Amino acid sequence: MSYALTEDQLRIQDLVRRVAKEKVAPRADEIDRTAQYPQDMFDLLRQLGLFTLPFPPEYGGVGNMLSACIAVEELGRVCYNTGYLLVVQWVPFGAILAGGTKEQKHRLLPGLASGELRGALSLTEPQSGSDVSGITTTATATSGGYRLNGSKIWCTNSHIADFILVAAKCVKEDGSPIGINLFIVKRDTKGLTIGRKEDKMGARGIPSCPLFFEQMFVPEAARLGPEGGGGFKVAMEALNTSRPIVAARAVGLAQGAIDHSIQFIQNRVAFKQKISDFQGIRWMIADMVMQTEAARQLVYRAAAMVDAGATGKELAPVAAMAKCLASDVAMKVATDAMQLFGAAGISAEYPINRYFRDAKVVQIVEGTNQIQRNIIADSVLGRTLRN
């Protein structure tokens, strides 16, 4: 799978880079410090039309995942939270596109593309993080629809979303299992309670909240895909196609940490010479740049595969490699950047500690890196029974 950035993609890169530097960067520290949802940044992204990038043209979009990754990377380079605004808008899009009915797609996708609607995806439960098959929230079949009972955690964007895609285990009235499905749940649905915002180490500007369902009724038309195991496949495919944009956030983090490090070491003197003149420091920077560029190329390749129509077993291992490598690189580069800053790195006066905290988050979210390694190993060794 080969790729090269087109003129349109280079223009997007230049536009987002300029906007990020001029309008996003000045807000980054405040967003992180206050942990307040950056509505002004959402409005800016909507004004620029960036939400449209991965959506097919029939739903008002551009239809290009690589362009979407470029935008996320450039925003993440100065502000992880602003790049996150794009990602949380796009994850539910993938699930609806993969498993939604024609009516559901036309009702929800144009609004997500324009920014008129906001969505969220809720899979994680207290006892099952990356193990989606182990969820215990139930959707009991009843006349005209389902009754949902259970709880979720870490549902990002749920406090402000117009709708939430909720994964639940469908069961018959006698309790016998049917399979996992996703349900389109409006935020104001009776029986849904959204808990308090989590006080997070990183990604602080886009809140994550627990959800509680108590005899919450949803009509049959709210089910995404056919009843039964089809919903699980839809959820997994949505995660696969979204991993390149998650990985792009990590590349942006790494590049941003490099940018700050270069500026710092070129303006600091020790032993009568610039820190940037010490050979050991120069080698550290060289390694940071190499690792980040390698991750970037893998992320772009995964995005190009999505644009070429790759899905399922073809896409899954490459998307997992991109997410795993890019987030591990972001953590390594941010750690090295902290070292380059020395004592200044642990001070809130400098932004580098923000990159360090955000990098740790991206190693965990959207499937831990241990899960990504399982996916990669399964693709070459075959699946094995795990305890």
C-alpha positions as CSV (number, residue, x, y, z in Angstrom):
1,M,0.0,0.0,0.0
2,S,1.7,3.1,-1.2
3,Y,0.7,6.7,-0.7
4,A,1.8,10.3,-1.1
5,L,0.3,13.5,0.2
6,T,-1.8,15.2,-2.5
7,E,-1.9,18.9,-3.0
8,D,-5.3,19.1,-1.2
9,Q,-3.8,17.2,1.8
10,L,-0.7,19.5,1.8
11,R,-3.1,22.5,1.9
12,I,-5.0,21.0,4.8
13,Q,-1.7,20.4,6.6
14,D,-0.6,24.0,6.1
15,L,-4.0,25.5,7.1
16,V,-4.3,23.4,10.3
17,R,-0.7,24.0,11.2
18,R,-1.2,27.8,10.9
19,V,-4.5,27.8,12.8
20,A,-3.0,25.5,15.5
21,K,-0.1,27.8,16.1
22,E,-2.1,31.1,16.0
23,K,-5.4,30.1,17.7
24,V,-5.1,26.7,19.4
25,A,-1.7,26.9,21.1
26,P,-2.5,29.9,23.2
27,R,-5.4,28.1,24.7
28,A,-3.8,24.7,25.3
29,D,-2.4,25.2,28.8
30,E,-5.6,26.8,30.1
31,I,-7.8,23.9,28.7
32,D,-5.5,21.4,30.5
33,R,-5.4,23.4,33.7
34,T,-9.1,24.1,34.1
35,A,-10.3,20.8,32.6
36,Q,-13.2,22.7,31.0
37,Y,-14.7,21.6,27.7
38,P,-13.3,23.9,25.0
39,Q,-16.4,25.0,23.3
40,D,-14.5,27.8,21.5
41,M,-12.2,25.2,19.9
42,F,-15.2,23.0,18.9
43,D,-16.6,26.1,17.2
44,L,-13.3,26.8,15.5
45,L,-13.1,23.3,14.1
46,R,-16.6,23.4,12.9
47,Q,-16.0,26.8,11.2
48,L,-13.0,25.3,9.4
49,G,-15.1,22.4,8.2
50,L,-12.6,19.9,9.7
51,F,-15.3,17.5,11.1
52,T,-16.2,16.6,7.5
53,L,-12.8,15.1,6.6
54,P,-13.4,11.3,7.0
55,F,-17.2,11.3,6.1
56,P,-18.3,10.1,2.7
57,P,-19.4,12.8,0.3
58,E,-23.0,11.6,0.4
59,Y,-23.1,12.6,4.1
60,G,-21.5,16.0,3.5
61,G,-17.9,14.9,4.0
62,V,-14.6,14.8,2.1
63,G,-14.2,11.1,2.5
64,N,-10.5,10.9,3.3
65,M,-9.0,9.3,6.4
66,L,-5.4,10.4,5.6
67,S,-6.5,14.0,5.6
68,A,-8.3,13.4,8.9
69,C,-5.0,12.0,10.4
70,I,-3.1,15.0,9.2
71,A,-5.5,17.4,10.8
72,V,-5.5,15.5,14.1
73,E,-1.7,15.3,14.1
74,E,-1.3,19.1,13.6
75,L,-3.7,20.0,16.3
76,G,-2.3,17.4,18.7
77,R,1.1,18.9,18.1
78,V,0.0,21.9,20.2
79,C,-3.1,20.8,22.1
80,Y,-4.1,17.1,22.6
81,N,-7.5,18.1,23.7
82,T,-8.4,20.1,20.6
83,G,-7.3,17.1,18.4
84,Y,-9.4,14.9,20.7
85,L,-12.5,16.9,19.7
86,L,-12.2,15.5,16.2
87,V,-11.6,12.0,17.3
88,V,-14.6,11.7,19.6
89,Q,-16.7,13.0,16.8
90,W,-15.4,10.4,14.4
91,V,-15.5,7.2,16.5
92,P,-19.3,6.9,16.6
93,F,-19.3,7.9,12.9
94,G,-17.4,4.7,12.0
95,A,-19.9,2.5,13.9
96,I,-22.9,4.1,12.3
97,L,-21.4,3.9,8.8
98,A,-20.5,0.2,9.3
99,G,-23.8,-1.0,10.9
100,G,-26.4,1.7,10.6
101,T,-29.6,1.5,8.6
102,K,-30.1,3.9,5.7
103,E,-32.4,6.0,7.9
104,Q,-29.9,6.0,10.8
105,K,-27.1,7.1,8.5
106,H,-29.0,9.9,6.9
107,R,-30.4,11.1,10.3
108,L,-27.1,11.2,12.1
109,L,-24.0,11.3,9.8
110,P,-24.6,14.7,8.1
111,G,-25.0,16.3,11.6
112,L,-21.8,14.7,12.8
113,A,-20.0,15.8,9.7
114,S,-21.2,19.4,10.1
115,G,-20.8,19.6,13.8
116,E,-24.5,20.2,14.4
117,L,-24.6,16.9,16.3
118,R,-22.2,15.5,18.8
119,G,-21.8,11.8,19.6
120,A,-20.1,9.4,22.0
121,L,-19.3,5.7,22.1
122,S,-19.7,3.7,25.3
123,L,-18.2,0.3,25.5
124,T,-16.1,0.2,28.7
125,E,-17.5,-1.2,32.0
126,P,-15.9,-1.4,35.5
127,Q,-15.1,-5.1,35.1
128,S,-14.4,-5.2,31.3
129,G,-12.1,-2.6,29.7
130,S,-10.6,-3.9,26.5
131,D,-12.7,-7.1,26.7
132,V,-15.8,-5.8,24.9
133,S,-17.2,-9.4,24.8
134,G,-17.3,-9.4,28.6
135,I,-19.8,-6.5,29.0
136,T,-22.7,-7.1,31.4
137,T,-25.0,-4.2,30.6
138,T,-28.2,-5.9,29.4
139,A,-30.8,-5.0,26.8
140,T,-33.8,-7.1,27.5
141,A,-36.2,-7.5,24.6
142,T,-39.6,-6.2,25.3
143,S,-42.6,-5.0,23.4
144,G,-41.5,-2.5,20.8
145,G,-37.9,-2.3,21.9
146,Y,-35.5,-3.0,24.8
147,R,-34.9,-2.2,28.5
148,L,-31.3,-1.4,29.3
149,N,-29.8,-2.0,32.8
150,G,-26.2,-1.7,33.9
151,S,-23.4,0.8,34.0
152,K,-20.5,2.1,32.0
153,I,-17.3,4.0,32.8
154,W,-15.0,6.4,30.9
155,C,-17.6,7.5,28.3
156,T,-15.8,10.5,26.8
157,N,-18.0,13.3,25.5
158,S,-21.1,11.9,27.1
159,H,-21.8,15.0,29.1
160,I,-22.4,17.0,26.0
161,A,-23.2,14.5,23.3
162,D,-26.6,14.6,21.6
163,F,-26.6,10.8,21.4
164,I,-24.4,7.9,22.8
165,L,-23.8,4.6,21.1
166,V,-24.2,2.1,24.0
167,A,-23.0,-1.5,23.8
168,A,-25.3,-3.9,25.6
169,K,-25.8,-7.7,25.7
170,C,-29.2,-8.4,24.2
171,V,-31.2,-11.0,26.2
172,K,-34.7,-12.5,25.9
173,E,-37.2,-11.9,28.6
174,D,-36.3,-15.2,30.2
175,G,-32.7,-14.1,30.4
176,S,-31.3,-16.3,27.6
177,P,-28.5,-14.4,25.6
178,I,-29.0,-13.2,22.0
179,G,-25.7,-11.3,21.4
180,I,-24.1,-7.9,21.8
181,N,-25.5,-4.8,20.0
182,L,-25.0,-1.1,19.9
183,F,-28.0,1.2,20.7
184,I,-28.4,4.9,19.7
185,V,-29.4,6.5,23.0
186,K,-30.4,10.2,23.3
187,R,-28.7,12.0,26.2
188,D,-32.0,13.0,27.7
189,T,-33.5,9.5,27.7
190,K,-35.4,8.6,30.8
191,G,-33.6,6.0,32.8
192,L,-30.1,7.2,31.8
193,T,-28.0,9.0,34.4
194,I,-24.6,10.6,33.5
195,G,-22.3,10.6,36.5
196,R,-19.7,13.2,37.5
197,K,-16.7,14.0,35.3
198,E,-13.6,12.0,36.1
199,D,-10.6,13.9,37.4
200,K,-8.1,12.7,34.8
201,M,-4.3,12.9,34.6
202,G,-4.4,13.7,30.9
203,A,-6.9,14.5,28.1
204,R,-8.5,16.7,30.8
205,G,-10.4,19.1,28.5
206,I,-12.7,16.4,27.1
207,P,-14.5,15.0,30.1
208,S,-15.2,11.3,30.6
209,C,-18.1,10.2,32.7
210,P,-19.8,7.0,34.0
211,L,-23.2,6.1,32.7
212,F,-26.0,4.3,34.6
213,F,-29.0,2.6,33.1
214,E,-32.1,1.7,35.1
215,Q,-34.9,0.2,33.1
216,M,-34.1,2.6,30.3
217,F,-36.4,1.9,27.3
218,V,-35.1,2.3,23.7
219,P,-37.2,1.5,20.6
220,E,-36.2,-1.3,18.3
221,A,-35.3,1.4,15.7
222,A,-32.5,2.5,18.0
223,R,-30.6,-0.7,17.6
224,L,-27.6,-0.5,15.3
225,G,-27.4,-3.5,13.0
226,P,-29.3,-6.8,13.2
227,E,-30.1,-8.2,16.5
228,G,-27.4,-10.6,17.8
229,G,-23.7,-10.8,17.4
230,G,-23.6,-8.4,14.5
231,G,-23.3,-5.5,16.9
232,F,-20.0,-6.8,18.3
233,K,-18.6,-6.9,14.8
234,V,-19.7,-3.4,14.2
235,A,-18.1,-2.2,17.4
236,M,-14.8,-3.9,16.5
237,E,-14.8,-2.6,12.9
238,A,-15.4,1.0,14.3
239,L,-12.4,0.6,16.6
240,N,-10.2,-0.7,13.7
241,T,-11.1,2.2,11.4
242,S,-10.6,4.8,14.1
243,R,-7.2,3.6,15.2
244,P,-5.3,5.6,12.6
245,I,-6.7,8.8,14.0
246,V,-6.0,7.8,17.5
247,A,-2.5,7.0,16.4
248,A,-2.2,10.4,14.7
249,R,-2.9,12.1,18.0
250,A,0.2,10.2,19.4
251,V,2.3,11.4,16.5
252,G,1.2,14.9,17.1
253,L,2.1,14.6,20.8
254,A,5.6,13.3,19.9
255,Q,6.2,16.0,17.4
256,G,5.0,18.7,19.8
257,A,7.3,17.4,22.5
258,I,10.2,17.5,20.0
259,D,9.3,21.1,19.0
260,H,9.3,22.3,22.7
261,S,12.6,20.4,23.4
262,I,14.4,22.0,20.5
263,Q,13.4,25.4,21.5
264,F,14.4,24.8,25.1
265,I,17.8,23.3,24.5
266,Q,18.8,25.9,21.9
267,N,18.1,28.7,24.4
268,R,19.7,27.2,27.5
269,V,23.4,27.4,28.4
270,A,25.4,25.0,30.6
271,F,29.2,24.9,31.1
272,K,29.5,27.9,28.8
273,Q,27.8,26.3,25.7
274,K,24.3,25.7,24.5
275,I,22.8,22.5,25.7
276,S,22.0,21.7,22.1
277,D,25.8,21.5,21.3
278,F,26.4,18.5,23.6
279,Q,26.7,15.4,21.6
280,G,24.7,13.3,24.0
281,I,21.8,15.7,23.7
282,R,22.0,15.8,19.9
283,W,21.8,12.0,19.8
284,M,18.7,12.1,22.0
285,I,17.0,14.5,19.7
286,A,18.0,12.4,16.6
287,D,16.4,9.3,18.2
288,M,13.2,11.2,19.0
289,V,13.0,12.5,15.5
290,M,13.6,9.1,13.9
291,Q,11.1,7.3,16.1
292,T,8.4,9.9,15.4
293,E,8.9,9.8,11.7
294,A,8.7,6.0,11.7
295,A,5.5,6.2,13.6
296,R,4.1,8.9,11.3
297,Q,4.8,6.8,8.2
298,L,3.0,3.7,9.7
299,V,0.0,5.8,10.7
300,Y,-0.2,7.3,7.2
301,R,-0.1,3.9,5.7
302,A,-2.9,2.6,7.9
303,A,-5.0,5.7,7.0
304,A,-4.3,5.1,3.3
305,M,-5.5,1.5,3.7
306,V,-8.8,2.8,5.1
307,D,-9.1,5.1,2.2
308,A,-8.5,2.2,-0.2
309,G,-11.3,0.2,1.4
310,A,-9.4,-2.2,3.6
311,T,-11.4,-3.7,6.4
312,G,-11.5,-6.6,8.8
313,K,-8.5,-8.9,9.0
314,E,-6.6,-6.9,6.3
315,L,-6.8,-3.7,8.2
316,A,-6.8,-4.8,11.9
317,P,-3.1,-5.7,12.3
318,V,-1.8,-2.6,10.5
319,A,-4.2,-0.3,12.5
320,A,-3.1,-2.0,15.7
321,M,0.6,-1.6,14.8
322,A,0.0,2.1,14.0
323,K,-1.8,2.8,17.3
324,C,0.7,0.7,19.4
325,L,3.9,2.1,17.9
326,A,2.8,5.7,17.7
327,S,1.6,5.8,21.3
328,D,4.7,4.0,22.6
329,V,6.8,6.4,20.7
330,A,4.8,9.4,22.1
331,M,5.5,8.1,25.6
332,K,9.2,7.5,24.9
333,V,9.7,10.9,23.2
334,A,7.7,12.7,26.0
335,T,9.8,11.0,28.6
336,D,13.1,12.0,26.9
337,A,11.7,15.5,26.5
338,M,11.1,15.7,30.2
339,Q,14.7,14.7,30.8
340,L,16.0,17.4,28.4
341,F,14.0,20.0,30.4
342,G,15.5,18.8,33.7
343,A,13.9,20.3,36.7
344,A,11.9,22.7,34.5
345,G,10.1,19.7,33.0
346,I,8.2,19.1,36.3
347,S,7.1,22.7,36.6
348,A,3.7,23.9,35.4
349,E,5.5,26.9,33.9
350,Y,6.6,24.8,31.0
351,P,4.1,22.7,28.9
352,I,6.2,19.6,28.5
353,N,4.7,17.9,31.5
354,R,1.3,18.2,29.7
355,Y,2.7,16.2,26.8
356,F,4.0,13.5,29.2
357,R,0.6,13.1,30.9
358,D,-1.3,13.0,27.6
359,A,1.1,10.5,26.1
360,K,0.4,8.1,28.9
361,V,-3.4,8.3,28.2
362,V,-3.1,7.5,24.5
363,Q,-1.2,4.2,25.4
364,I,-4.4,3.1,27.2
365,V,-7.4,4.5,25.4
366,E,-9.1,2.9,22.4
367,G,-7.7,-0.5,23.2
368,T,-4.6,-0.8,25.4
369,N,-1.3,-1.5,23.7
370,Q,-1.3,-5.0,25.2
371,I,-4.5,-5.6,23.3
372,Q,-2.9,-4.2,20.1
373,R,0.0,-6.6,20.5
374,N,-2.5,-9.5,20.8
375,I,-4.1,-8.4,17.5
376,I,-0.7,-8.2,15.8
377,A,0.4,-11.6,17.1
378,D,-2.9,-13.2,16.1
379,S,-2.4,-12.0,12.6
380,V,0.8,-13.9,12.2
381,L,0.6,-16.8,14.6
382,G,-3.2,-17.4,14.7
383,R,-5.4,-17.0,17.7
384,T,-4.8,-19.0,20.8
385,L,-6.8,-19.6,24.0
386,R,-6.0,-17.0,26.6
387,N,-6.6,-17.4,30.3
